[in-house]
Amino acid sequence: MQAQTVPGAASVAPAGRVAPVETAPATKAPAASVLAPAPGTWTLVKTLTLPGPGAASLDRRGTLYLADQDNNLRQLARDGQPLNTYSPTQPGHVAVVEAWNQNSLLVFYDDRQQVLLLDRFLAPLSEIRLADYIDGTIRTATLAPDGLLWLLDESTLTLREFDPQALRVVQNTPLDLIIGHSRPDFRFLRQYQNNVYLVDHTSGIFVFDNLGNYRKKLPFTGLDFITFRGDELVYISGGELHFFHLYSLTERTQPLPAGLDATSVRQILLGDQFAYFITSKGISIYQL
């Protein structure tokens, strides 16, 4: 069976169209959202020193997975207590960790173009050398809830969906008509609540449905990563946390914890009880 090619994105929505964003009143947030701490109520729980931390992800239980400077994968409890460590059998740079899938954990090594799937105890399930199945260079990847992989093929500017069981591409979404004449700098890819979010540092966040059809673009530029909590997309910009509601399309902001240098934050993850700021020096854990 050949891979399905989704109709060109421009036939679905104009490349220049972006979703409207409104600023939510400071005293009122969307009813369906999960509220962030009120100003001044961040409570520091623990700071873990970890030189050169890399990609990180939270699972649905609040367990944290984090790559260290040696590209080992560390599994930490909600409060930062170490649980397990996975050390790869061969060297490689961990570009992506994705733990939201309930059955498996994805680790993407961009330098060797390889995907590793682990179980919740960090035992290997399978390894996939993407170059054996895809003619192109994968910039970033993520694991969908159904176990399929979303891959951003930078060589051909194509969003690909890959079946790790059948070892084949099942559909392709060309991006050339979406991005037009711009020069994208794709940094991050994530599926959440039946949508796929592709972060372009240059022009914003491209949103696709779970079949790869282009829907819209969110005008949030200069981003390297995003995260989600409840019905909100969360990112850091201008030294503040921004919460964009996925359905009401309103946005609110929240000051970062006092003393936390925004320029040192590499990634933020929000669980039900804790917020994890991955910095250049380690992890700062705050209670929500």
N, C-alpha and C positions, 0 to 999 in steps of 0.2 A: 504494500500500500504506500503510495507516494504522499509526501508531506503536503498538507493543504496550505495554499497561499491566501491569506486574508486580503480582501479588496484593498486597494490603495487607500491610505489614510485620508488623503484629501477628498476622496469621494464620500467619506463619512462625516468629516467636519473640516472646515477650512483651517489651514496650518496656523493662520494668524489669530484664530479665536482662542481666547482664554476665559477661564471661568471667572465670574464676578466674585469679588471678595468684599465683604462689609465688615466694619469694625463693630464688635459687640459692645454694648454698654458695659462700663466697668463694674456696675453693680449687679449685672444680670448675665448669666451664661445660659446656653441652650439646655433645656431640661434633660435631654438625653445624654449630655456629656458627663464625663467623670471629672470632677473638679480637681484642679491643682491646688497646692497649698496657698493660703492667703499670704499676702506680703508679710515677711518677718517671721513666718512660722516654720521655715525649714529647720529640721532637727537632724544634725549630723550624728550618724550612728557609728560609722567606722571609716577610716582612711587606710587603704592598703597600698603599700609601696610596691610598684611593679614596673621596673624600667622597660620602656618601649612597648607598652601594651598595644595589641593590634585589634583586629575585628572582633566584635562581640555581639551576643544575641541573648534574648530571654526566651524561655519556653513558657507554655501556658500555666505552669505551676509556679513560676517565679524563679526557677533555677537559672543562674547566669553561666554563660559559656564565653570564654575569653581566650584569645590567642596571645601568647607572650612573645618576647623578642626573639626567642629561639624557635618560634612557630609551633610550640607545644600548645595543645588545647586544654585549658583548665576549666573544670566544672566547679562552681561555687554555689553554696546554699544562699538563700535570700539575704541572710545577714553577712555574707562574705566568707563564711567558713568553707575551707577547701573540702571537696568531696572526691573528685577523681582527676586524673591527668592522662591525656593521650599524647604519646610521643610518636611522631611519624617514623616509618621505617626508612624513608629517604627524605633528603632536605627539600624544602619547598616553601614559598611564601604564601601564607594564609591571607587571601584577599577578602573572603566573605565567610561568615559563619551565620547560618540560619537555623533556628531551633523551634520555630513556631509550629511546624508540623508535629502532630502528636505521636507519630510512629517512628520518625527518624530525624537525624540531624545532618545538615549539609555543611561540608567544608570545601571551599573552592580555592585551589592553588592556581593563581594566575600565571606564574612563571612556567609551570609545567603543564598548564591547560588540563587540569585533572580535577574531577569531582570525587570526593570521598563521602560516603554515607555511613553514619554511625548510629548505633542504638543509644538508648538513654543511659547506658552504663559505659559509653564511649568504646564499645566493641565494634570493630569494622563490620559492616554489612556488605558493602560492595565498593569497588573503585572503577571509575569510568575515565578513560583517556579520551577526551573530547575530540582530539585531532584525528582519531580513527574514524569518526563519524561525521565531522563537520569540517568543511574546507573554509577556514577563517580563523580569526583570533577572537576569543571570547574575553570581553572586558570585565563583565560582572555577571552574577548568576544568583538565582534564588530557588527555593523549594516551595512548590505550591501545596495546598492542603491535600490534594488528591495524589500526591507523590510524584507528579510530573515536575520537570525543571523548566524554568524560564531562563533563557540565555541571551545576552546582548552581544551579537556578533558585530564587532567594531569594524572588521574588514569590509563587510558588505552593507553595513548600517541596517541590520535586520534583527528584529526581535523574534527569537525562535522558541518554540515549545518542544521539549525533548522528553521522550519516554525512556526512563532508565531501566525498565524491565525489558522492553522490546528493542532497546538500543537503536532508536531511530528518531528523526525529527518528525513531529506530527503536524506542525503548522508553522508558517512563517508570516511575519508582518513586516513588509518593507517600510523603512522609515524615511526614505529620501524625500517623499512628497510632504511629510510632516515637517521636517526641519528646514526645507527649502534650501536657501543658499547659505545658511548659517553653518558655523563650524562647531559642532556639539562637543561637549566634554562630559561624557556619561560617567557617573560616579557610583550610583547605587540603584538597586532593583529590589522590589518587594511586592508580594501579593498580599492584600489585606481586604477582607470583606468583599470578595468577588471582583475586586479591581486589581490591576497591576500598575504599580507606580514606578516610573523610570525617571531618575533624577539627573538632569542635565545641569551641570554647574553654571553653564553659560546663559541658558534661556528659561529655565523653569522645570516643572515636573510634568511629564507627559503621563496621561492616565488612559489605560486601556481596560476593556472588560476582560472577563476570564476566558474569552475565546480569542483574545488578541486584537479585537476591534478598537481602533482609536476613538476615544470619547472627547477629551478636552485637554487643555494645558493649564496648569496652575502657575501664576506669575511669580513664583518664589525663586529668585536667582541667587547665585553665590553659595549654594548648598553642597555639602559633601555627603550628607546622610539625612535621613528622616526617621522618625519612629511613630508609633501609634499607641493610643490609649483610649479605650471605649470607642466613641464615634469621632475622635479627633486625630488629626495629623499634627505631629509636634516637630518643631525644628528650632534651632538657635540662630538668631540674627540680631545684629545690633546690640549684643550683650544681654538679650532677653530671650526667654522661652516664648514661642508663638504657638498658640493652639488654634488650628483651623478646623472648624466643624465640617465634616464631610457631606452633610445633607442640608443644613441651613446656610452653608457657605459664609458663615460669620467667623471672625477671628478675634481673639483676645490675647493679651500678653501677660507675662508674669516675670518679675525680676528674678535673676539667678540668685542662689544663696550668697550671702555676704562673704566676701573673701575668696570666692571662686573666680579664677581668671578665665573669662570666656574664650580667650585666644588659645588657651591650653586644652580646651575640651575637644576631644576627637570624636566622641559619640555620646549620646545620652539614651538611656533605656528606662522606661517607666513601667513598673509593675503595679499590682494592686496596693501594695504596702510601702514599697521602697522606690526611690529614684537612684539610678546609677550613672554617675558622670565619669566617663572614661577619659582620663587626661594623659598628658605626656609623661606623667610621673607615676600613675597608678589609677586607683579607683576611689572615688568619694561616694559613700552611700548615705543617703538621707531618707528619713522616714517621712512618709506622706501623711 
